[in-house]
């Protein structure tokens, strides 16, 4: 066989093994399951290929059965004589007649992943009462039957579906399906729509959204595959979904924490800092903090200083991050100072200062969405007090300046 013929055979065989429509259809089912989960309540369950392509079982017993049509060509699955359209209604009718779905407590949805139009499909979707549904059913029947009830050129592809759906004996259940039917089509890429909906629905930091979205979509795909492999129905409870969403968000949040990189200061380094009588230590002196408080302050100050330098050198934080962080600390310090001034008038100046100090160091403050180790906020407060940008005693500037003058005279 010639090389040209071999190539032709290879191309032909390869094309037969590729089924993008089917792959995309399953992908859409998983994505739409996520879309439905985003609007669920605690006791709701979303399933794939149980009641329909995707279905949501509500806590009140109602069901939303969604048939999904993927479109990767110019094909229109909701045109008046589309096989897909009538097969969908035929299957719903069978499910209702078999009591698998209730025509009164089921919302029947047809979701088309493209912008398509269909006169009959639209008329069914617009029928909100049983009378409107009956009218739409009769008008649609005229597409396939003449006034005498004779068929108008029914294709073998959909003849069975048409004959059953427009059978007079099936009129009531068919019309109840139409009454509870809705059609949805989209213009944009469905993944984009899903991601935008995800961003609107979940309450997580903006910089985590993309990673959490990718993970939760992968988790849902893996979960449904495992259920199939275990011969179980593909159903996901909202509680399970919510648990996974919270867990992965927490995990990503932890990954966005700044970790301590430098070793802790040695006893010699702490003693040397203590003997140097830095301003931040003197700030603690004038509000009567004890020795233990001062040793802890030195440790926090040194650890914050060293790690701040390392984080900046690695690009973990920027100069603007640090400036904004310092400004935030000063603002919080000033607010706490003013509150104490108004509410703790019976305390001595030293007691007010000590209370202000402990109030400031009791909570860690994040750098944007970056969590910091517990020592960092306290250490940065000490750096600000060392620069006299803040202080603990109500008259810290005067007292520290007087101390400097006395030291100069003693020299």
N, C-alpha and C positions, 0 to 999 in steps of 0.2 A: 504493500500500500504506500502511495506517495506521501511525502511530508505534508503537502497541502491537505490531502484527505484526512490524515491523522489529526492535523490541527482542527479541521472542521468537526471531526468526531468529538474531540476533546471539548470544543466550545459548546457543542450541542448537549453533551452529557452534563457539563458544568451548569448550563442554564437550567436544566431540569432539576438539579439538586438545590437550587436557590429559590427560597420562598419568602421574599421580603415582606409580602403582604401579611402572611401568617405570623412571622416574627414580630412585625410592627403591631399587629393586632393584640398579641399577648402582652407586649410592652405597654400598649395603651390600657389594657385591663389593669395592670399593676399600678400605672400612674393614676388611673381614674379611681382605683381603690384608695389611694392616698388622698386624692381630692375629696372623696366622700368622708374619709376619716377626719379630715380637718374641720368638718362641720358637725361631727357627731357629739352625742352626750354620753355620760358615763356607762350606761347599760346597753348601748347600741353595738351591733355587730355588722361588719362589712365582709361580704363573701365574694369570691370569684368562681364562676361556673357552678353555682349552686341553684339559685332561683333564676339567674340570668348571667350575662357576661359579668356584671357587677351588681350586687344588691346590698341594700342597707336594711337590716331589721331593727326597727325602732322599739323603744321601751314600751310603747303603747300597743304593740302587736302589729302595727302597719309595716308595709314593706315598700321600698323604692327599688323597682326592678329596672335596670338600665341595660339596654342593648347598645353596643358600641360598634360603629362602622368606621374602619380605617380607610382612608382614601389616599393612594399614592399615584393616582393617574387622573385623567379627565372623567373617570367614571362617576355617575351620580346615583348613589344608593337610595335616594328618596324621590326619584322621578316617578311619574304616575304608574309606569309599568315596570319598575325596577323589581327584580326577583328578590333582592335583599329586603326591600320594604314589606312585601307581602308575606315573605317567609317569617319575618319578625311578628307581624300581627297574627299569622296562622299559629305560630308557636305559643304566643300569649293566650290565644283562644283555647288551644289544647290544654294549657296549664290551668286555665280557669275552669274548663269543663271537667278536668280531672281533680279539681279542688286542691291543686298544688299552689295556686295563687287565688286570692279573693279579688273579684272585680271591684268590690266596694272599698277595700282597705289597702289596695295596691296602687301605687303611682307608677305608671308605665312610661319609661323615658327612652327616647331614641337619641343617642348622641352621635353626631357625625363630625369626625375630626377634620373638617374642611368646610369651606363656605359653599354650600349647595342649597338648591331650592326645589321644592316639589309642591304642586298645587294641592294635591290631595293630602299629603302629609301636613302641610300648613293648615288646611281647613280642619283636619282632625285635632291639631294642637290648639286651635282657637276655640274649639267647642268646649264650653265649661259647664253646661247643663246637659241633662239627659235629652231634652228636646233638641238642643243644638247638635248633640251627637247623632241623634236619629236623622236629622236633616243632612248632616255631613255624610253619613253612611249611605243614604239614598242617592245623594248627588254623586258620590264616588262610584256607586254601583252603575250609574249611567255611562261611566267610562268603559265598562266591560259588557254591558247588556243593553239591548235596544228596548223600546217601549213595550214590546211583546214578551220581554224576558229572554230573548235569544242572545246567545253569546256573540261577542264581537271579536273574532280573530284572537282567541286566547292562545298564548304561547304555551307549549308543553312545559316550559321551565317554571311557570307560575300558575298554571291552570288549576291545579289541586288547591293551592292556597286561596285563589279567588273564589272558587266554587264553595269552599267551606265557609269563608269569612262572610260571603254575601248570601249564604243560605238563609232563607226566611226563618227557619227554626233557630238559627244562631243570632238573630238580629239583636235580642236584648243583651246577651253577654258581650257581643261585639261592640254594641253602642256604649255599654258601661266601660269597656276598655278605652274607647275613644274619649269618653268624658274625663277619664283620669290619665289621658295621654298628654305628653309634652315633648316637643322637639327642640333640640339644641344643636346649633352649628357654630363653628368658630372660624375666625379669619386668620389668626396668628398661630404660630407653632405651639402645640399643646404643652410641651415641656416648659416653655416660657410662661404660658398662662398659669400652669401649675405652680411654678416657682414664685411668681408674683402673688398668687393666692396664699402660698405657704408663708411668705414674708408678711402678709397682712394678718394672718390668723394667729401665728405663734408669737409669744412674748419672750423673745430671746435677743441678746445683743446683736446689733447689725453686723458686726465683723465675724459672727459665728454662723450666720444664716446659710451661706453657701455650703460650708462643710457639713453642717447638720442636715441640710436638705439632701445632699449626696448620700450621706450615711443612712438616713432613714428610708430613702428610696431603695438603697441596696439591701437594707435589713428586711424590708417588705418583700422584695423579690426573693431573697434567700428563705424567708419564713414560708412563703407560699410553695416554693420548690420542695422544701423539707416536708410539708404537709402532704403534697402529692406523692412523694417517695415513700411516705409512711401509710399510704392509702387512706388518708384522712381528707375531709373536705377543706377547701381553702377558705377559711374564715378567720378573721382577725377581730378580736374584741377591742373596743375603743380604750378600755382600761389598759390592755397590754400595749397598745400603741402609745398611749400617754406615758406609761412607765418608761418605755424605751426612749421616748423623746426627751423626757426629763433626765434620764440617766446619761444619754449621749451629750446633752447640753452641759451637764455638770462636768463630764469628762473633758470636753473641749475647753470649758472654763478653766479647769485645772491645768490644762496644757498651756493656757495663756497666763499662767502665773509666773512671776519672776522668781526664780530659784536662787537661793544663796549660793554664791560661787566661791567666795573667799573663806579661808579657815577662820575660826573664831580668834579673837585677840588673846594673846598669852597673858599670864599673870604679870609678867614683867612690863608688857606694853600698857596694861591697865594701870599698874603702879606708876609708871613714868607719866602717863596722862594725868593721874591724880596729883602727882607732885608738881606738875606744871601749873596748877591752879588756873585752868582756863575759865573764860567768862561764863560758859554754860554751867560750870560747876559752882561758880560764885553766885549765879542766879538761883541755884538750889539752896545755897547756904543762907541767903537772905530770906528764904521762906521756911527755914528750919527743917529742911529735909535731912534724914539721918544718913549714916555712912553707907548702909546697904542701898539706899535710893541712889546715892551718888555713884557707887560702883556699877550698878545696873545701867545708869545713864551713860557712863563712860563706855561700857560694852556696846550699848545700842548705837552710840555716836560713831564709834570706830567701825562697827560692822556696816552701818548705813553708808559711811563715807567710802569704805573700800568697795563694797558691792555696787554702789552708785557709779563709781569709776569704771568697774569691769562691765557693767551693763551698757554703759555709754560706748565703751570701746568695741563691744560686740554688735552695736547697732540695735540693741533691745529697746533702748529708750533714746529719745533725741533731746537736744538742748531745749527745744520748745516744750517738750513733755515735762522736763524738770522745772522750767520756769513757771508753767501753768500749775504744777504741783505745789511749788512753794507759795504761789499766790493763793491757792486754795487753802493751804494750811494757815496762812496769815489771816484769811477771811474767817475761817472757823475759830481760830484763836480769839480774834476780835469779838466775834459773836458770843462766845462763851464768857469772855471777860465782861462784856456788857450785861449779860444775864446774871452773872454772879454779883456784879455791882448793884443790881436792882433787887435781887432776891436774898442776898446773904449779908445784909447791912450790919447784922449783929456780930459777925466774925471780925477778928482782928485783921489788919492788912496781911500779916504773915499767913494766917489761916485761909484768907481769900486766895492768896497766891498759890499755896499748896493745893487747894481744891482745884484751881484753874489748871495747874500742872497735871494732876491726875485725871481730870476730865479730858484734857487734850490727848493724853497718851493711852486712854482706855480702848479706843477703837482704831483699827488699821484703816487707812484711806487708800483706795486704789489709784493707780496712775491711769486715768481713762478706764479701759476695760481690763487693764493688767493688774491682777491681784499682787500684793506685795507681802513679804514676810512680816511677822508681827513686830519685829524690832525696827523696821524701816521708818515707819511714820514717827515713832518716838525719836529715833536718831536724827531725822530731818528737823524735828522741832528743836532739838538741842543745837543743831547747826545754825538755825535761825536765831536762837537765843544767844549763841556765841557771837553772831554778827550784830547783836542788839536790834534785830528786826522785830523781835517779840521779847516779852519778859513775863515773869510770873508775879512778882510783887507789884502792886499798883503803882509804886514809885521806883521801879527798878532802875530807870535811867539815872535818876538823881542819886540813888544809893550807890550804884556802881561807879558813877563819876566821882563821888566823894571818896570812895574807897581808893580810886586811882590817885587822887590828889594826896591823900594821906600817905600812900605808898611812896609817892615822889618826895614828900617832905622828910619821910623817915630815912630816905637815901641821903 
